[in-house]
Amino acid sequence: MIGKISSGSRPFICWLLLVVAACASDPVGPSTLTALPRPLTDAERFVGSSGNRFSFHLLRQINLAQRDSNVFISPLSASMALGMTQNGAAGATADEMRSALGFGDASQQSINEGYRGLIGLLRGLDRGTDLRVANSIFYRDDFPFEQSFLETGRTWFGAEVKGLDFTAPGSVTTINDWVSRSTNAKIPAIIESIDPLDVMYLMNAVYFKGSWRSRFDPNETANAQFRRADGTAEPMKLMHQTAMLRYFETPEMQGVELLYGNGAFAMTVILPTAGRDVNEVVGSLTETSWAEWTARFAEREVELYLPKLKLAYERPMNDDLKALGMRLAFRDGEADFTGLSPLGRELFISKVKQKTFVDIHEEGTEAAAVTVVVVGTTSMSVTPIMRVDRPFLFAIRERFSGTILFVGKIVRMPATGG
């Protein structure tokens, strides 16, 4: 039974999957949402399904490299930042990005429609839960970008689009201020400096704060030991409640679902049985297996012990995305981002990085994520723009001897100036 958690806890990477999903059955109370306020469009259903598939592919890939570490990611944030970037990709680069994100040969129009619809739907599902989804594009203001690409970001992703002088120290502050503001200061910064070859930052932020429908009594939180896979133990705070919760169990695992607010959002906790490696569970995760597990939830009285924790996590995702088939986008000289700029053949994704935060406590959960996609160029591919519209110095000289024939400065246009 679920009471085993207190005496045989296993590593719990898997249950840190914060599922943004509507609950369609087993209402807990009269104000519980039992269905979406409207049917999903075909585009929304497709993007949602593709996003779930990408979620588990990405989690499995990251877990291969961090089997002995905590992992907490936002696939939704990564998908949106990359989905926005994908609008600037062309040819094989675009094909690989669509495949890695689970979109196959779907049209870019339908993908954009799906993202926009889901953003609007998720934001309005539960007035008692604070869910923020924000996108932004910060670009180097002297680099030639396609205005149609920037407008796509505004139109379909609701992105804040802003050109900056990337050489000015204040640009780092501007970008990080957006990050902090979009995550309620839970993630204060995503970059420390701007590389001279960076020309664009495409970002998504997700912030979530929800209160449990069935809260834990702080007086029942007690000191306990968390048992690691290697048999060692470490101290933790263990919350406790006995309540009517959505629950299922099999010989391989136990599962419980804790609802927030009106029940539109939930945390799903999967606990492998004692002796079963949580990495095996993560390795077997698919969209199908997840749907099978969550379909088994039914309301019953459960005695639940759940760790109280706070976690900050950071992950560069270049290698993970390459392993999922998105390779060309990262290759300098081979990537094709001609939809982003006239110089798109000379652009590539130099970095995809995500930072996350989660705080699980007696009253509920607070979580945040920021994903940044950095588009860079090579020093040879930079096209400087020199606009001589202010005072300047000039000379006429013989290059090989260095002899200066004439030298002067211009601070205003002569009356006969041209």
N, C-alpha and C positions, 0 to 999 in steps of 0.2 A: 504494500500500500504506500501511499505518499508519505506516510510517517517515516519511512526508511531514509528520507533525505537527511534527517538529523544525525543519523549514525553512519551513513555510507555515502556521503556526497562525493561526486566525481567532478573533474574539470567541466566547466559549463560554458565553453565557447558557444555551443550550439544555441543555448537558450537566450543568448544575447542578441538574437534576431528580433528586432523590434518591428513587428509586422503591421504595416499600414494597410488594414483590410477591413471591409465592412462585415459585421456579424449578421448573418441572415436567419438565425434560428435561436431557440432557447433563450428567450428574453428573461432578464433578471428582474426587471421592474417595469412599471407603467411607462416610464420615460425612455426606455431602451429603444434604440433604433433597430428595427428588424429588417430593413431593406434600404437600398439606395433611394434617394429622393426622385431619381429618374433613371431610366434604362441607360446603360452605357452605349455609346455609339460604336460602330464597328471599329473605327480608328482608335478609340479609347480602349476597347477590349483588346485589340491587337497590341498596342503599346504596353498595356498592363501585363498581358501574358508574356510578351517578349522581355519586359523588365524583370519579371519573376525568374524567367529562365536565365537571364544574365546574372541575377543575384546569386544563384547557386553555383553557376560556373565560376564567378569571381571569388566567392567564398571558398570553394574547393581549391582553386588555384593558389590563393593566398595561404590557405591552411597547409598546403604542401611545404611551404617555406617556413611556417611558424607553428609547427606541430606542438611545441612545448611553450607557446606564448599565448596570452590573451589576444583575441582579435575582435574588433568592433568596427564595422564599416557601414556606410550608407550606400548600397547599390543604387538607390534612387538618385542620390546626389551625383554619383559618378555617371550614371546613364544620362541625366539631363545635361551635365556639362559637356559630355562627349557628343550627345545628340545635337546640341547647339553648334558645336564645332563641325560636326559632320556636314552641315549646310555649306561649308566652304570647301569640302573635299570633292574631287572628281575622279573619274576613271577607276582604276584598280584600288586606289586609296580609299575611295568612297565605298567600294564593294566590300573591302576588308572591314571597314568600320561598321557597316550595316550588319555583316555576318557576326562580328564579335559581340555586338549589342543585341543580337537575336532578331534582327529585322529582315534578314534574308533579302529578297528582291523587292520589298515594298517600296512604293514611291516616297520621295522625300516629302511631298505634300501631305500624304496620309500620316506619315510619322509626326510631322509638325502639328497637324490637327489633333492627333492623339495626345501629344505632350500638353498642348494648351488646354484641352478639355480636362485632362486628369488634374492639372495644376488647379484649375478653377473648382473642380469637384472636391478635391481633398481639402482645400482651404475652408470650404463651407459646410463640412459634414457635422461638426460638433462645436457649438458656440462655447461650451464649457471647457474645451481643450484648445490650447494655443498651438496651432500648427502654422508655420511660416515657410513658404517656399519662394526663394528669391534667386534671380539670375542677373549676371552683369557681364559686360564686355568693356574692358579698359584697353585702349590701344594707343600706340605711339603716334602722336598727332602729325608727325612729318613723314609718315610712311603711307604709300598709296593703297588704301583698302577699297574694296568694292562697296559702294553705298548700299547696294541691294542686299549684301550679306548682313550689314549692320541693321538694316531695316527688318530683315527676317528675325533677327534676335529680339528686336523690340516687339514685333507683331505677334510672333508665335510663342515666345518664351517670356514675354513681359520684362525683358532685360533692360537694366540701366546701362546705357551705352555712352561712353565718355572718352574723348581723346585727351591724352596727357603728355606733358613734356617728360619723357622717361629719364631725362638727364637731371631733372630737378629733384632734390631730396624729398620734397613734399609729396611726390607721386607715390612713394612707398606708404606714407601715412594715409593718403587718400584711399588706396586699395585696402589697407588693413582696417581703416575705419569702416568701410563697407562690410567687411567680414565681421567685425565686432558688432556692428549695428544689426546685422542680419541674423546673428546667433545669440542675441541678448547678452553679449559680452562673454559667452562661455568659450568661444574660440576668439581670442583677441587679435590674432595675426596669422597670416598664411605665408607671407614672404618677408625676408630680412633685407633684401636689396634687389635691384633690378639689373640683370646682366645687360651689358651694352648690346648684345645680339637679340634680346627679347623684344618682340614687337607687339605682342598681344597677350592678354590674360582673359580667359573665358572661365567664369566661375558660377558655381551653384552653391547655395546655402540652404540647409534644411534645419529648422528649429522646432522642437516638440516639447510641450509641457502639459502633462495630463495627470489628473487625480484618479486614484483607484475608485471604482464603484464600491469595492469592499476593502476598506483601509485596514492597515495593520495598527494595532495598539502599541505605541512606543514602550509601554510598560512591560510588554511581552517580548521585546527584543533582548536577546541574551548573548553573552560571550559563548563562542563555540569554536570548533576546530574544522578547518577545511582540509580534506584529504586529497593530496595531489595524486597523479597517476603513478608516480614512483614510490608511493607509500609514505612519503613524508607528510607532515601536517603543519598548518600555519593558522594563527588566530583569525577569527572573523566575527562580525556581528550578524546574528541570525534572527530575522524577523519571524513572527509566528501568528497564525490565525486559523480558526476553524470556521468555515463559511460554505455557503452554497456557491460552487465555482464550476466552470466548464472543465471537464477532466476526461482523460482516457488512459488506459494502460494496456500494454501487450507484454509478452514474455521478454521483449528486448528493451522496453522503455516505458516511462511514464510521461504524461503530458498534462499541463494545466494552462488555462488561458485566463488572464486577469484583464478585465475590461476597464477602460477609462471612460469618464464622462457619460455620454449617452450610449456607449457601447459600440460606436463606430470604429474606435481604435482599441487595440489590445496588445498586451505582451504575451507571446506564446513561449512557454518554457518546456523544453524537452530534456528529460533526464535519462540517460542510458542506465540500464540496470547495473548493479555492482559487478565489476569484472569485465564489463564491455567498454572498450576504448571509445571515447567521444570522437576521436579522429576518424574512426570507422563510420560513425554516424554521419559526420560531415562529408566524408568521402562518398557516401551513398546518396547524398541529398540530390534530388531532382525536383523539377516542378511537379511531376506526377506523384512522387512519394510524399512531398509536402502536402499536396492536395488530399491525398489519402489519409494522412495523419489528422489534418485539421477537420476533415469531415467526420471524424470519430468523436469529437468533443460532445459531451452531454452533461447537463447540469446534475450535480450531486454534492452532498456534503463532503468536504475535503479538509483534512488537517494539513496545512501547508507551512513549511519552513523555507524561507527564501533569504539568501544573503543580502544584506544591506551593503551597497558598494558605490564607489565613485571611480570612474576610469577615464583617462585621456589616452588617445591612441593616434598614431600617425603612420602613414604608409605611402611611400612612393610606388606608383602603380605601373610604371613603364613596363617592367618585365612581366608582370601579371597579364597585362593587356596584349603584349606580344605573344605570350603563350596561348592566348585565346584567339590568335590569328590576326591581330591588328598590328602588322609589322611595317608596312610601307609608310604609314603616317609618321613613324619615328625616324625614318631614314633621310638624312640630309642628302639632297641631290636626287632622290627617287620619289619622295612624296609629291602628291599633286593636290595643291590647294588653290587652284586657279579660280574657284568660286569665291575665294576669300580676298584675293588681290591679283592685279595684273602680273605681279611677280610671284604668283603662287607656286611655280615650279621650283622656286628657291626658298620656300618655306617648309617647315616641318614641325611636328610636335616635339619639343625638347623635354617636356616634363608633364606628367600627370601626378598630382599629389593630393592626398586627402587627409584631413584632420577630423577627428570625432571626439565627442565627449558624452558620457552618460552618468547620471546620478540616480540610483534606485534607492528609495527610502520609504518610510512608513506611509506617507501620504500619497505618493505617486512616483512619477518618473520625469526627469528632464534630460533631453538629449539634443545634440547638435552635430552638424557635419558641414564641412566646407570642402569642395573639390575645385582645384584649379587646373586648367589645361593651359600650358604655356606654349605659345607659338614663337619659334625663333627663326633666325636666318643666319647665314654665314657672313663673315666680314666682306667677302667678295660680292655678295649679293645685295648688300645695302645700297640703295639709291639715295644719296644725300640730296636734299633740296636746299639750294642757296638762293634766297630771295634778297637781292641787293636793293632794299628800300629804306635804308638808313645810312648815316655817315660812314664812309669807307675810305681806305687807303689804297692807292694803286701806283704801279710803276711800269715803265717801259724799259726793258733791259736786254742785254745780249746774254743768252743763257750759258754759253760755254766758258766765256771769260768772267762772267758775273758782273760785267760793266753795266751800271745803271745809267740809262740815258735820260730818263725823266722819272720823277716821283712826285706824288701829290696826294691830296685827300679831297674828298667831296663831302660837304656838310649840307649843301642845298643845291637844287638844280639851277644851273645857269639860265639866264633868260633865253639863250639860244640853244638850250639843251635838248634839242632833238626833234 
